[in-house]
Amino acid sequence: MTRRKIPLYLTDGFAIVLVISLMMLSSCAEKTPLPTPYFPVQKEVQEMGLMAELSGELVLDDGCLRVHDNLILWPYGYTVEMEGDDIWVVNEHGEGVVKVGDRVQMGGGVISAEFAEEKIGRSLPEGCTGHFWLVAFSVEKVE
């Protein structure tokens, strides 16, 4: 039996076409959107607030926004918005004030899980445990 020899330039050309095709397919694939994090908001505007201070990096940890080990309980009127790969915290005026990865600073204090549920008006999900930080009034980015 005689083996036919395939010219080298044909195998190289095939490899190039294969690589380009795979690159085009991967660039056409849709990105999976980030899941919206759990975002507990206080059910009422605070008249008075705790006066401790918390600063550190805002992180997304198992679907919960935290600073250090503290699950943040955001002020009334705050929302979360997804913009590309960024997760923004938006204040009551519709302004993006901080995003995940920013160093943040906020007043407030640590409260119990029972008081946290009372302040947000619902039960906390099982995965969002730990310390609960009740934000007093506002959150700002630290430069």
N, C-alpha and C positions, 0 to 999 in steps of 0.2 A: 504494500500500500504506500502510495506516495503522498507525503504531506505537502500541502501548498503553503508557501511562505507568504504571510500578509505583509505588504510593504509597511515599514516603520512609520512613514508619514500618515498612514490611515489610522493606525492605533493612537498616535499622538493627537490627531485631529478629533477622534472619537472622545478621548479623555477631556480635551478642552471643551467640546460641546456638552459633555456630561456635567462638568464643573459649572459652566455658565448656566445650564438649565437648573441645576440644584440651587444656585444662588438666586435665580429669578423666582423660583418657587418659594424659597424661604422669605424673600422680601415681599411676596404677595400675601403671605399668611397674615391673618388678622391677629393683632395683639389681644391677649386676654385682658380685659379691663380689671383694674384693681378693685377689690371688694370695698364697699363703703364701710368704714369702721363704725363700731358702736360709739354713739355720741350722746351721752346723757346730758340733758339740759335741765336747769332748774325750772320748775313750773311757775315761779313768780319772780318778779323783780325784788331784789334784796333792799330792805330799808337800812339794815345794819349788816356788817360783815365781820368775820374773824380777821385779825390783824397780823397774822404771821406772813412770812414771805417764802415763796418757792421759786427757785430758778434752776434751770438745767435744760437739757435737750428734749424737745418734744419728739417722742418715738411712737411708732405703731408696734404694739406687742400683742400678738395673738388676737388681732382685730380690735384692740383697745388702745386709745390714745393715753399715753402716760408721760409723766416727768418723774424720773427715778422710778420708784415702785408705786407711785401714786396714780390711781385712775382719776382723771380730771372730770369734775362735775361743772360743766360750762354755765356761764351766766344766761339768764332768760334772754331769748331772742338770738342767741348765737346758733349758727348752723355749720355744717361741714360741706365742702364742695370738692369734687374731683376735677382736676385740670391736667390732662395728660398723665404724667407719672407723679404729679404733685397732689397732696392732700392738704387743702387749705381750711383754716378755721376762719369763719366770716362773722363779724360782729353784727349787732342789731341794726346797723346803718348800711349793711351790705358790703362792707369793706373787708378784704382779706387781711387779717392782722398778723397771723403766723401760719407756718406750714410745717409739716413733719420734717424734722431735720434741723429746724431753727433752734437757737438758744432762746428760751423764753423766760419771762419773769411775771409772776402774778401774786396778788395778795390772797389771803384766805386762811384755810386751816384744815387739818385732818379731822374727819368725823367718822362715826361708826357706820357700818353697813345699814343698820336699821334707819338711822337719821338720813343717810344718803337716799334710801328708797323713799322716805317721806319727802325729801326736798325735790326729787325728780318725779314723784307721783306714780312710780311703777317699780316692779321688782328688777333687780340687777340680774343680768344673764350669768349662768354658771361660770363661764370662762373669765369673766372680769372681776377678779377678786383682789385682795390686798388692801392697801391703804386707800382711802377715798379723800380727795382734796376738793373742798368746796370753794370755788373761786369767788372772791369778793370783788365785784364790780368790773374789772377789766384784765386783759392779758396783753402783754407787749413783747415785741422782739427785742432781744439784747444784742447789740452790735459787737 
